[in-house]
């Protein structure tokens, strides 16, 4: 039995008791009812996830940046050369990328995972070597990967999440790196949400009008060969990516460990659609860190019923927006833990 | 010459050179151009404020919670009893209010300032005693305060900001407490933005339909006696509040010290309108921490041309939303300071 199957079997719904206790506690704290808005909802969800009220603060967060390449790069779906994936992996290991800066600010650990980079790494230092294949095949011409590779990549994600939680992480953050990966993400989002590819495909890291039209065309053609009734695993294999598979495994494994998982941008949102298709209960463990500029992000979050915490016109990926939103989760838990009640503070309630 | 006049004279526009240097630097960092969205704009504004690129990180933030009462409470514009202002001041001093929790999380100091509480304080510990009057007069029946009291309250805010900056604060955050203070805030916002009171008046800490209609009526009546050409100081005196005046002084003093100032909810937004009316250049030193549920917040921010950083359905005030947004400012500065460039990281640029 794969790590993934064990993980899926372990996921259970949130504790309704703890979430209700949190709702009730919100009304006792020294503030008008509901005046902390979304933070009150986040606090109750965290209580339901942990099964205790007040919930523990999501401390020791771990950001997993899964890196992989994409055969569809050959179709000219991005202006960036493929070797940038490996170069950015080196940048992550040496701490110079945006996600490293935001991680240091938030006190989070960055785990860099090579799950399918196509070119040799420039450094092995600080990189978890879990390369399932040297990138995917070109999804424009056939399945992006074999069934076994998609399962292996899912298992990589599940293993990394399990390792992080065993090391003390009480919050998991999804990160990604892969030149060309907004194409498979948009394909998965179109297939699962039922929206036309033109609606959910964006400019990624800088596609101009010509490249954008090409991306949409590639996705439309690829989805023609996939049955509209195809399940999540088939979709992943046909039009997905190795880092997307790993992220899906990471998400379900976080849910199995009863730890909140913060979804970053469009790549992570596509992975969340796969995760929730495989295990609907995993949805309740998710927070949408932010709304990416990529249109697929909004489409996927809407399909999942997730409302983003931040909306700052980000479109970098790497886990940056999710990492920035961590403070909202931590603050929400702390309000429930540390605020005085009307009784304890001697404040008159209206 | 009052502290305020000295302060107003000291405000200068941002450094265009430093802001342009920041814009240019953004393009060298290892990310697609513009992919960090609003954080790139914030970084450039911080550079312009400090006059250096990369900008210093806004460290040692100080949140000033100005507390005062309102004579208009007698009109039944809120369901909360007036003594809650003094009770909440005690809650702030003992660290049990929402803003205290968020301040600890953000590493910020909370300065509690009695600028006009109507009832005796329950504690003097940790409270800056700057009471100009025991609350305002009822703005429904006449001017809320004398000209001299409004100037004294402005000076209190300027002094508190100066004190915080002298103590090392490199970011100022606006906080407020005052039962009934959404009424004067909405009145100021209606008068300055030119919108009808019904559009900018909200439910505050919990007004029902009857109370809301009463608030709107009170504001309409009060504004009838104020000339449509009245200046900011006259408006403040006629329909403002002591904590709103102090916040306006706090804002201009922060701008004079070339320190970023984060505006919280509807009370702070009303104060920002006064501050920018007194000194248009102070506008460039402002960040809108969040969009409050109170409709006056959006109206005021639009009038000021400020786009909120967060939108989390908050409506508590105290400085809570602004404090939560501090991480965005700090992260924006750190990206400019710490990210690798394409050259330094050996990443190929498209």
Interface residues (C-beta under 8 A of the other chain):
Chain A: X29 X30 X31 X32 X33 X34 X35 X36 X37 X38 X39 X79 X80 X81 X83 X84 X87 X88 X90 X91 X94 X96 X97 X98 X100 X101 X102 X104 X105 X106 X122 X205 X206 X293 X309 X310 X311 X312 X313 X314 X315 X316 X320 X324 X327 X328 X330 X331 X334 X335 X338 X339 X340 X344 X345 X346 X347 X348 X350
Chain B: X29 X30 X31 X32 X33 X34 X35 X36 X37 X38 X39 X79 X80 X81 X83 X84 X87 X88 X90 X91 X94 X96 X97 X98 X100 X101 X102 X104 X105 X106 X122 X205 X206 X293 X309 X310 X311 X312 X313 X314 X315 X316 X320 X324 X327 X328 X330 X331 X334 X335 X338 X339 X340 X344 X345 X346 X347 X348 X350
